[in-house]
């Protein structure tokens, strides 16, 4: 568990330092077009990767299970403009029901 | 708390306050999903609450528990979370001239520089309303996000095996919910898909957590290559 605390403390420091830096550093130092472009791409690439690992990975590698249809339901609801919380709840319920009946 | 540069509310402020509180309630409430998923992934209630109190940027918090829940090294989790938090730095650059903070105010204000507080500030036409939107949204979300994290964390701990309730699938849905508003161009969709494909491909051959960082990095490189070729707009 102390490993987890190490990760938590590093996350706290990393995220806070970036927030303070943005408010403190002169704009010209960070406003380089390449820096801005990378900062816009990072959430796209990372969230895509996080979704894939969260939905497809298991202890033994890649697995197709109830999580994938649950993600499909989430995508459908987001496309229909359903807000965050009901969308997440419906996605979880999809996985729970599929596991109950299979 | 006194909002820097504002003494009393004016009639024209009312709509800004109402909008900001509305966003704060909607966003703060999904702290319940973070709390529940965090404890269901094996974190303690205290760890879930410390993340919400001191990290206070939802995407990074979900990223950290996502990596840890997948069996990844917590340090890899911290790297992923920090990379995802890099956008807050760029929000700060946009906000600094609007907020015009003194050095000490900067240290406290930085904590509430997040997606929603920034969005509620930069869309305003006057500096006064930008500040009002930023502080009310930021402080409102901070209070509610932490309250709902605690509620969710206690509920998640009481539930038992997260898989029974599909809470493991809820993490993927939460990430998709964070990603969705960003998929506004073909390039954005290609980069996100590339990140997913690279990460999935790396899962069988690397340690847990590594596919996220490497997959994300590969997608960013691809995005830079594509953007320079088409010189299109990234967002």
Interface residues (C-beta under 8 A of the other chain):
Chain A: X1 X3 X4 X5 X6 X7 X8 X10 X11 X12 X14 X15 X16 X18 X19 X20 X21 X22 X23 X24 X25 X27 X30 X31 X34 X36 X37 X38 X39 X40 X41 X42 X43 X44 X45 X46 X47 X48 X49 X50 X51 X52 X53 X54 X55 X56 X57 X59 X61 X62 X66 X67 X70 X71 X73 X74 X75 X78 X83 X84 X85 X87 X88 X89 X91 X92 X93 X94 X95 X96 X97 X99
Chain B: X26 X29 X30 X32 X33 X43 X44 X47 X50 X51 X54 X55 X56 X57 X59 X60 X61 X62 X63 X64 X66 X68 X70 X71 X73 X74 X75 X77 X78 X79 X80 X81 X82 X83 X84 X85 X86 X87 X88 X89 X90 X91 X92 X93 X95 X96 X97 X99 X101 X103 X106 X107 X109 X110 X111 X113 X163 X164 X165 X166 X167 X168 X169 X170 X171 X172 X173 X174 X175 X176 X177 X178 X179 X180 X182 X183 X188 X191 X192 X193 X194 X195 X196 X197 X198 X199 X200 X203 X204 X208 X211 X212 X213 X215 X216 X217 X218 X219 X220 X223 X224 X227 X234 X235
